[in-house]
């Protein structure tokens, strides 16, 4: 396989990142619409789309800003070439930026209840689909792992067998989807699905990023420090959420 793996759509060769980014956003929007129709949304239609727009805009800003901070070489380009400096993006920054924007808009609208549960499935699907594009892009994407001698290592074109961290993430997202589904099938507090998703994903990213090349401060990267900060912010909820996950697993095990 030669990376990037260009895909032919309608007779046109399309870069995998472009194609799967479009599919990720499109599927996320479609799933959000379907879930609003199938589940009771605590927000009216106008407010839901205002909040969703805030999430998209905040996510875009956060994803590019955190990437720039994480890559100090890129950060130094900001004054000289701000457009180039903001070309890269990171999902962690997108989640944090989206969350901050949503909370800001909710305060302005007077919304006090948790509203993120409806977004969990669209986010899980969107991130997983996007990671397919990351994998097919190869080294140019910057998400591939460090060298490994494991049999499932992938040569992305530089002659080095590397951890396919994009595939690890897709597999984890599938497992996290099952966990969220089991938790939400039982009585739970509003907002718990989003908290389980966010804490689960950030915990995974903290661990898997040890398998990625990065400049580290105190043994961990800027992205990992960011994960730690958000996990610490939600730490008061952890005992209750872990109890819900454990109870869901026990319930599912007793039924099987």
C-alpha positions as CSV (number, residue, x, y, z in Angstrom):
1,X,0.0,0.0,0.0
2,X,1.3,3.4,-1.0
3,X,0.5,6.4,1.3
4,X,-1.4,8.6,1.0
5,X,-4.0,6.3,-0.4
6,X,-6.0,8.4,-2.9
7,X,-9.5,7.3,-3.5
8,X,-11.5,7.6,-6.7
9,X,-14.9,9.2,-6.3
10,X,-17.0,9.9,-9.4
11,X,-13.9,9.5,-11.6
12,X,-11.9,12.1,-9.5
13,X,-9.0,11.2,-7.3
14,X,-9.6,12.5,-3.8
15,X,-7.2,12.8,-0.9
16,X,-8.3,10.5,1.9
17,X,-8.3,13.3,4.5
18,X,-10.6,15.4,2.5
19,X,-13.0,12.5,1.7
20,X,-13.2,11.1,5.3
21,X,-13.4,14.6,6.9
22,X,-16.5,15.2,4.7
23,X,-17.9,11.8,5.6
24,X,-17.2,12.4,9.3
25,X,-18.9,15.8,9.5
26,X,-21.8,14.5,7.3
27,X,-22.4,11.4,9.3
28,X,-22.2,13.4,12.5
29,X,-24.8,15.8,11.3
30,X,-27.0,13.0,10.1
31,X,-26.8,11.1,13.3
32,X,-27.6,14.2,15.4
33,X,-30.7,14.8,13.3
34,X,-31.8,11.1,13.7
35,X,-31.1,11.1,17.4
36,X,-33.2,14.2,17.9
37,X,-36.0,12.5,16.1
38,X,-35.6,9.2,18.0
39,X,-34.9,10.6,21.5
40,X,-36.4,13.4,23.5
41,X,-34.2,16.5,23.2
42,X,-34.3,18.8,26.2
43,X,-33.6,21.7,23.8
44,X,-36.0,23.2,21.3
45,X,-34.8,23.0,17.6
46,X,-33.6,26.6,17.4
47,X,-31.5,26.3,20.7
48,X,-30.1,22.9,19.7
49,X,-28.8,24.2,16.4
50,X,-27.4,27.3,18.1
51,X,-25.6,25.1,20.6
52,X,-24.4,22.7,17.8
53,X,-23.1,25.7,15.8
54,X,-21.2,26.9,18.8
55,X,-19.7,23.4,19.2
56,X,-18.5,23.4,15.6
57,X,-17.0,26.9,15.6
58,X,-15.4,26.5,19.1
59,X,-14.1,23.1,18.0
60,X,-12.5,24.4,14.9
61,X,-10.8,27.2,16.8
62,X,-9.7,25.0,19.7
63,X,-8.4,22.2,17.4
64,X,-6.1,24.6,15.5
65,X,-4.9,26.6,18.6
66,X,-4.0,23.6,20.6
67,X,-2.1,22.1,17.7
68,X,-0.1,25.4,17.4
69,X,0.7,25.3,21.1
70,X,1.6,21.7,21.0
71,X,4.0,22.1,18.1
72,X,6.4,24.9,19.3
73,X,8.0,25.0,15.8
74,X,4.6,25.8,14.4
75,X,3.9,28.3,17.2
76,X,7.0,30.3,16.2
77,X,5.4,30.7,12.7
78,X,2.4,32.5,14.1
79,X,3.8,36.0,13.7
80,X,5.4,35.4,10.4
81,X,2.8,33.1,8.7
82,X,-0.4,32.7,10.8
83,X,-2.2,30.8,8.1
84,X,0.5,28.1,7.8
85,X,0.7,28.0,11.6
86,X,-3.0,27.1,11.9
87,X,-3.1,24.4,9.2
88,X,-2.8,21.5,11.6
89,X,-5.5,20.5,14.1
90,X,-6.0,18.1,17.0
91,X,-9.2,16.4,18.2
92,X,-8.4,17.1,21.8
93,X,-8.3,20.8,21.2
94,X,-11.5,20.5,19.2
95,X,-13.4,18.8,22.0
96,X,-12.2,21.4,24.6
97,X,-12.9,24.3,22.3
98,X,-16.3,23.0,21.4
99,X,-17.1,22.4,25.1
100,X,-16.0,25.9,26.1
101,X,-18.0,27.5,23.3
102,X,-21.1,25.5,24.2
103,X,-20.9,26.4,27.9
104,X,-20.5,30.1,26.9
105,X,-23.5,30.0,24.6
106,X,-25.6,28.1,27.2
107,X,-25.0,30.8,29.8
108,X,-26.0,33.5,27.3
109,X,-29.2,31.6,26.5
110,X,-30.0,30.7,30.1
111,X,-29.7,27.0,29.6
112,X,-28.6,25.3,32.9
113,X,-29.1,21.6,32.1
114,X,-26.5,19.3,30.5
115,X,-27.0,19.1,26.8
116,X,-24.1,16.9,25.5
117,X,-25.6,13.4,25.7
118,X,-27.2,13.8,22.3
119,X,-23.8,14.6,20.7
120,X,-22.0,11.5,22.0
121,X,-22.9,9.0,19.2
122,X,-22.3,11.6,16.4
123,X,-18.9,12.4,18.0
124,X,-17.9,8.8,18.3
125,X,-18.8,8.1,14.7
126,X,-17.2,11.2,13.4
127,X,-13.9,10.7,15.1
128,X,-13.7,7.1,14.1
129,X,-14.5,7.9,10.4
130,X,-12.0,10.7,10.5
131,X,-9.3,8.4,11.8
132,X,-9.7,6.2,8.7
133,X,-8.6,9.3,6.7
134,X,-5.7,9.8,9.1
135,X,-4.5,6.2,8.6
136,X,-4.8,6.3,4.8
137,X,-2.9,9.6,4.7
138,X,0.1,8.1,6.3
139,X,3.1,10.1,7.6
140,X,1.8,13.4,6.2
141,X,-1.0,13.4,8.8
142,X,1.4,13.3,11.7
143,X,-0.8,10.8,13.7
144,X,1.2,7.6,13.1
145,X,3.1,6.0,15.9
146,X,6.7,5.4,16.8
147,X,8.7,2.4,15.5
148,X,7.6,-1.0,16.6
149,X,8.7,-4.6,15.9
150,X,5.2,-5.9,16.5
151,X,3.7,-8.0,13.6
152,X,0.9,-5.5,13.0
153,X,3.2,-2.5,12.5
154,X,2.7,-0.5,9.4
155,X,5.3,1.0,7.0
156,X,3.7,4.3,6.0
157,X,6.4,4.8,3.3
158,X,9.6,5.6,5.1
159,X,10.8,2.0,5.6
160,X,10.0,2.0,9.3
161,X,7.4,-0.3,10.8
162,X,5.2,1.9,13.1
163,X,2.3,1.6,15.5
164,X,-0.9,2.2,13.6
165,X,-2.2,4.4,16.4
166,X,-5.1,5.5,14.2
167,X,-6.4,1.9,14.0
168,X,-5.9,1.6,17.8
169,X,-8.1,4.6,18.3
170,X,-10.9,3.3,16.0
171,X,-10.9,0.0,17.9
172,X,-11.1,1.9,21.2
173,X,-13.9,4.1,20.0
174,X,-16.0,1.1,19.1
175,X,-15.5,-0.3,22.6
176,X,-16.3,3.1,24.1
177,X,-19.5,3.2,22.1
178,X,-20.6,-0.1,23.8
179,X,-19.7,1.2,27.2
180,X,-21.7,4.4,26.7
181,X,-24.7,2.4,25.3
182,X,-24.7,0.1,28.4
183,X,-24.5,3.1,30.8
184,X,-27.3,5.0,29.1
185,X,-29.5,1.9,29.1
186,X,-29.7,2.1,32.9
187,X,-31.0,5.0,35.0
188,X,-28.3,7.8,35.0
189,X,-28.0,11.5,35.4
190,X,-28.4,13.9,32.5
191,X,-25.0,14.5,31.0
192,X,-23.4,11.3,32.2
193,X,-23.1,9.9,28.6
194,X,-21.0,12.8,27.6
195,X,-18.8,12.7,30.7
196,X,-18.2,9.0,30.1
197,X,-17.3,9.6,26.5
198,X,-15.0,12.6,27.3
199,X,-13.2,11.0,30.2
200,X,-12.9,7.7,28.4
201,X,-11.5,9.3,25.2
202,X,-9.1,11.6,27.0
203,X,-7.8,8.7,29.2
204,X,-7.1,6.7,26.0
205,X,-5.4,9.6,24.3
206,X,-3.2,10.1,27.3
207,X,-2.0,6.5,27.1
208,X,-1.8,6.1,23.3
209,X,0.1,9.3,22.8
210,X,3.1,7.7,24.5
211,X,3.3,5.7,21.2
212,X,3.5,8.9,19.2
213,X,6.5,11.0,18.5
214,X,6.2,14.3,20.4
215,X,8.2,17.0,22.2
216,X,7.6,16.2,25.9
217,X,7.6,18.3,29.1
218,X,8.0,16.3,32.3
219,X,7.8,13.1,30.3
220,X,4.5,13.9,28.6
221,X,3.4,16.0,25.6
222,X,1.3,19.1,25.7
223,X,-1.7,17.2,24.5
224,X,-1.2,14.7,27.3
225,X,-1.0,17.5,29.9
226,X,-4.2,18.9,28.4
227,X,-5.9,15.5,28.9
228,X,-4.7,15.4,32.5
229,X,-6.1,18.9,33.2
230,X,-9.6,18.0,31.8
231,X,-9.7,14.6,33.6
232,X,-8.7,16.4,36.8
233,X,-11.6,18.9,36.2
234,X,-14.1,16.1,36.0
235,X,-12.5,14.0,38.7
236,X,-15.3,14.7,41.3
237,X,-17.6,12.7,38.9
238,X,-15.3,9.8,38.4
239,X,-16.4,7.6,41.4
240,X,-20.0,7.8,40.4
241,X,-19.4,7.3,36.7
242,X,-17.1,4.3,37.3
243,X,-19.8,2.9,39.5
244,X,-22.3,3.3,36.7
245,X,-19.9,1.6,34.2
246,X,-19.3,-1.3,36.6
247,X,-22.9,-1.8,37.3
248,X,-23.7,-1.8,33.6
249,X,-21.1,-4.4,33.0
250,X,-22.5,-6.6,35.9
251,X,-26.0,-6.2,34.6
252,X,-25.0,-7.1,31.0
253,X,-23.0,-10.1,32.3
254,X,-25.9,-11.4,34.3
255,X,-28.1,-11.3,31.2
256,X,-25.6,-13.2,29.0
